[in-house]
Amino acid sequence: MTHRILILGGTTEARQLAGKLAVRAAVTLSLAGRTESPVAQGVPVRSGGFGGAEGLAAYLREASTDLLIDATHPYAARISANAAQAARLTGVPILALRRPGWKPVEGDCWTLVDTTGDAVRALGPAPRRAFLALGRQEVAAFEAAPRHHYLIRSVDPVEPKLAVPDATYLLARGPFGEAEERVLLERHRIDVVVSKNSGGAATYGKIAAARALGIDVVMVRRPDLPDVPSAETVDELAAMVDHFVEPAAERGV
Ligand code: NAP
């Protein structure tokens, strides 16, 4: 019997996991649909919101989904909560890929804040040159502090542009290595980096570069996520799925 797996994605790990699982199950990857030209995912993709937990539950029933995997971004708290709720409503088992966050190391100068609004306030009263390595949905909050210079990097253009006098926009898609991040921070004379604690290697370069240059980092803490069975890496999660899709006899148990 072919198992049907729905992966809630939008992350590199979700794409990697989908590729791994596609050889042993019918995998569909779900994207929020906000990125204008997402990278090819290699498996069937559906795009756009489901309409809350109930909408996701209805989808799971209609598609006869056997397993739901939440492999969304660690800051995508609403879809993760919806996923846990939809799993409860339908009885469909759920697993989550929870990438561990970064931990400060010697030489890091982090200010931890809970929200993007707190990050704006943490920049302080004096004008600064801030690199906003945040999603385009969050940067609008920085209009509240127009005295700073902002360097804003995003995958898709920030529209509308911020109503601040001094902002530079960069379009780029990671991964970003430490050396190139260091060049960027120096070229733009950045004195503070505002970041989410995304974890993983793909976007750690700016954190390492800030440390090397003695630059402050305002780090927005991760939101609370529902407690569901989870793994930290693609391989670990794929192994958990193996136990789910292969009958014990086939595994020689
Ligand atoms: P969110 O706030 O958790 O989700 C908002 C709504 O978007 C959900 O309720 C759902 O709509 C829809 N949605 C989100 N992910 C979906 C998916 N994989 N498939 C189908 N629908 C999905 O998440 P977000 O708005 O995507 O992002 C919140 C934060 O995470 C931001 O800081 C963003 O920059 C960051 N982030 C997210 C992702 C990601 O994987 N989504 C990737 C990179 C960064 P319905 O309720 O209608 O189903």
Boltz pocket constraint, residues with backbone or C-beta under 6 A from the ligand:
constraints:
  - pocket:
      binder: B
      contacts: [[A, 7], [A, 8], [A, 9], [A, 10], [A, 11], [A, 30], [A, 31], [A, 32], [A, 33], [A, 46], [A, 47], [A, 48], [A, 49], [A, 50], [A, 51], [A, 52], [A, 53], [A, 55], [A, 56], [A, 71], [A, 72], [A, 73], [A, 74], [A, 75], [A, 76], [A, 77], [A, 78], [A, 79], [A, 80], [A, 82], [A, 134], [A, 135], [A, 136], [A, 137], [A, 138]]
      max_distance: 6.0
